[in-house]
Structures are given as C-alpha cells and as structure tokens.
Amino acid sequence: MKFAKLLVVFMSAALLVSCTSDEKMKQQITKILKDDPKVLTEAIEKHPAEFIEALQKAAKNAQEEMGKKREDDDKKKMEESFDKPLVAQIRNDESIRGPKNAQITLVEYSDFECPFCSRGYDTVVALLKKYDGNIRFIYKHLPLSFHEQAMISARYYEAIRMQDEKKAFAFHDEVFKNQRKLKNGVAFLDATAKQVGADMAKLKKDLSSEAITKRIEADMKEAGSFGMQGTPGFLLNGVPVRGAYPPEYFVTIVDELQKRGKIKL
C-alpha cells in the first residue's frame, strides 16, 4: 500500500517539474507525505527496482514536457523575430566576409576555444559556400570566462584585424581548424599569427590596447542583450539561432525569409 502511494508521488513528479497548475494533485502528494513521512524511505528499501523505474519514467515524462515547452517557446520567438528582427551593430570598420551589400547577413558571437563553436565554424563555411555571392559573414566575440585561451585568442584576432582583415580571417580559420592546439596557449597563437603573415612587433604592441578591449566588451554586451549566454550564437538576418545547429537549420530560415518576401535570391 505504501509503495502504491509512492508511485503516485513519483509518477506525479513530472507534473510538478513541468510547472503544472494541477493544484489538486499537489495537495494529494502533500497529504501522503504529511500523513506518513516514512513512506519514502520504507518503500525505497523494500522496492528499489520499482522505485528506480518509477523515478526514471517520471523524469522522462518531465523531460519530454520541458522539451516540448522549449520547442514551442523557440518557435514562438522565431516567429516574432521574422517580423521584428534583432539588429546587430555593423561598425564602419567592420570586417565582412562576402559582399557588403549581400541580402543574407550572418552574424556570429563566438569563442575560439569553445568546441561547439568549432562546429559553428563548419556551419559558417558551408553557408558561405552555398550562398556564395549572396551572403556576408561578421564575426563577433563572446569569450567565456571558463575557457582559458578564449579572451587572448579574441585579442590576437582583433590585433591582426587592425593590420589586415584578410589575415584576420585566415587566423580565424586556422585557429578553428586546429582548435586542440590552443592548449599550447600563446605559443600556438604566435605561430598561427606568423603563419598568416602578421607583423608580430605591431601585434604584441596592440594586444593590450584599449581599443581592442572596448571592441570585445561591446560584442559581449550586445550578445547579452540578445539573450545569448552560451556559444555559438547567431543572427541570420536578425533571426536568432542559439547553438551549434547544422547548415540545414539555417537553410530553412533562409527559405522562410524568401517565402515571406524578406529576401530574393
């Protein structure tokens, strides 16, 4: 009997975790535990296998409910963003890959050390190839504090960009292609900077400049204003994509933009 009561508790857990408004169910669970507080420990000891099974089922139900809610919320937010796109600042001296007047604008907020950003890099490469001539790509910074080499890598990129944007693009590509070597820190960054032809004396002088600090901070602040706490984060013509989604996901957004008459390729 006690175990039957316990099953009620844990089979109802999914409802509680997924913010149910079923007050009657909550009251029932509360009453069971109030009438016999030992019901949990005694039932677990006598029926451990059944307890685990019930708990796993409840957890699965809760995860499915939460997943569906997130999916519905994401769809709603995306729908809103087609009509009210988020607008990233495009600076006068912005380094842009692709035609500056391209109909598709892909902005990325990224972290050179983030493994998911490495996947994001592969997606960007695929999209630049697929929409060649119709897409422009802008790289922005969101170095995460727990990635030791993220901030210094961002500073190297900006120091090189101050010299030559094509060399900065080459540096960007080489770092992501060889991301594991970032564990070697400055040695790897120096070697990569030399490889792309950067002026090392100027680079070292510019690394700690206030201009670079302010630029990275501005990117981070902008990302935060768009609700991007993790990396990578993207804006595709103002439509936010939070995470390392495959190229196909972005293609569906481009197709939708065309259907709505926002762009014409």
NORMO-V613236 format. One record per residue. RES is the residue in three letters. PSI is psi in degrees with one decimal (* if undefined). Layout:
((RES | PSI) (RES | PSI))
This chain:
((MET | -43.0) (LYS | -37.7) (PHE | -34.9) (ALA | -40.5) (LYS | -40.0) (LEU | -39.6) (LEU | -39.6) (VAL | -42.3) (VAL | -52.0) (PHE | -27.2) (MET | -20.3) (SER | -9.5) (ALA | -36.2) (ALA | -37.6) (LEU | -39.5) (LEU | -43.1) (VAL | -34.2) (SER | 27.2) (CYS | 47.4) (THR | 152.6) (SER | 13.2) (ASP | 87.2) (GLU | -33.1) (LYS | -41.3) (MET | -41.5) (LYS | -41.8) (GLN | -36.9) (GLN | -44.3) (ILE | -43.8) (THR | -41.6) (LYS | -42.6) (ILE | -47.2) (LEU | -31.7) (LYS | -40.2) (ASP | -34.8) (ASP | 84.1) (PRO | -24.2) (LYS | -3.5) (VAL | -34.3) (LEU | -56.2) (THR | -40.2) (GLU | -42.7) (ALA | -37.5) (ILE | -43.2) (GLU | -37.4) (LYS | -29.1) (HIS | 61.7) (PRO | -39.4) (ALA | -44.8) (GLU | -36.8) (PHE | -47.8) (ILE | -42.1) (GLU | -43.6) (ALA | -41.8) (LEU | -42.6) (GLN | -39.4) (LYS | -42.5) (ALA | -42.2) (ALA | -41.2) (LYS | -44.0) (ASN | -42.1) (ALA | -43.2) (GLN | -41.2) (GLU | -41.6) (GLU | -44.6) (MET | -39.5) (GLY | -42.1) (LYS | -39.3) (LYS | -43.7) (ARG | -41.7) (GLU | -43.5) (ASP | -41.0) (ASP | -42.0) (ASP | -41.5) (LYS | -40.5) (LYS | -44.5) (LYS | -39.5) (MET | -41.9) (GLU | -42.9) (GLU | -35.8) (SER | -21.5) (PHE | -35.7) (ASP | -29.3) (LYS | 72.2) (PRO | 147.9) (LEU | 141.3) (VAL | 112.9) (ALA | 148.6) (GLN | 125.6) (ILE | 104.8) (ARG | 159.7) (ASN | -31.6) (ASP | 22.3) (GLU | 138.8) (SER | 118.8) (ILE | 129.9) (ARG | 121.7) (GLY | 174.8) (PRO | 134.0) (LYS | -20.1) (ASN | 20.4) (ALA | 148.9) (GLN | -28.3) (ILE | 126.1) (THR | 119.1) (LEU | 113.6) (VAL | 133.0) (GLU | 137.0) (TYR | 114.1) (SER | 168.1) (ASP | 118.8) (PHE | -25.7) (GLU | -12.3) (CYS | 123.4) (PRO | -31.4) (PHE | -28.6) (CYS | -24.7) (SER | -39.9) (ARG | -39.1) (GLY | -37.5) (TYR | -44.4) (ASP | -38.5) (THR | -43.3) (VAL | -44.6) (VAL | -43.9) (ALA | -41.0) (LEU | -37.5) (LEU | -33.5) (LYS | -44.6) (LYS | -41.4) (TYR | 30.7) (ASP | 126.2) (GLY | -14.7) (ASN | 5.9) (ILE | 142.3) (ARG | 141.4) (PHE | 133.4) (ILE | 124.5) (TYR | 125.5) (LYS | 163.6) (HIS | 136.6) (LEU | 63.2) (PRO | 126.5) (LEU | 141.9) (SER | -28.4) (PHE | 1.8) (HIS | 107.6) (GLU | -36.2) (GLN | 2.3) (ALA | -49.3) (MET | -44.8) (ILE | -34.7) (SER | -40.6) (ALA | -39.1) (ARG | -39.9) (TYR | -46.3) (TYR | -47.2) (GLU | -37.4) (ALA | -38.4) (ILE | -38.0) (ARG | -32.5) (MET | -22.9) (GLN | -48.6) (ASP | 120.3) (GLU | -32.9) (LYS | -36.8) (LYS | -34.5) (ALA | -41.3) (PHE | -42.0) (ALA | -40.5) (PHE | -46.7) (HIS | -49.2) (ASP | -43.5) (GLU | -38.0) (VAL | -45.2) (PHE | -32.9) (LYS | -28.6) (ASN | 39.4) (GLN | -34.7) (ARG | -25.8) (LYS | -7.3) (LEU | -18.9) (LYS | -19.9) (ASN | -0.6) (GLY | -135.0) (VAL | -32.3) (ALA | -44.7) (PHE | -42.2) (LEU | -40.9) (ASP | -45.1) (ALA | -40.4) (THR | -40.5) (ALA | -42.7) (LYS | -39.9) (GLN | -37.4) (VAL | -0.1) (GLY | 24.4) (ALA | 149.4) (ASP | 105.4) (MET | -35.3) (ALA | -44.7) (LYS | -40.2) (LEU | -48.1) (LYS | -33.4) (LYS | -37.5) (ASP | -18.3) (LEU | -41.6) (SER | 15.8) (SER | 149.4) (GLU | -31.3) (ALA | -43.1) (ILE | -42.6) (THR | -47.3) (LYS | -36.6) (ARG | -46.0) (ILE | -42.8) (GLU | -38.8) (ALA | -41.1) (ASP | -44.7) (MET | -41.4) (LYS | -42.1) (GLU | -44.2) (ALA | -44.0) (GLY | -37.2) (SER | -21.3) (PHE | 7.3) (GLY | 22.6) (MET | 101.1) (GLN | -27.8) (GLY | 178.8) (THR | 151.2) (PRO | 161.0) (GLY | 143.0) (PHE | 155.0) (LEU | 120.2) (LEU | 101.4) (ASN | 40.0) (GLY | -7.2) (VAL | 118.4) (PRO | 139.5) (VAL | 112.0) (ARG | 99.7) (GLY | 169.8) (ALA | 71.5) (TYR | 153.8) (PRO | 165.9) (PRO | -35.5) (GLU | -33.1) (TYR | -41.4) (PHE | -34.1) (VAL | -38.7) (THR | -34.2) (ILE | -43.0) (VAL | -43.3) (ASP | -41.2) (GLU | -39.0) (LEU | -37.6) (GLN | -42.1) (LYS | -35.5) (ARG | -0.1) (GLY | 16.9) (LYS | -32.5) (ILE | 161.5) (LYS | 108.8) (LEU | *))
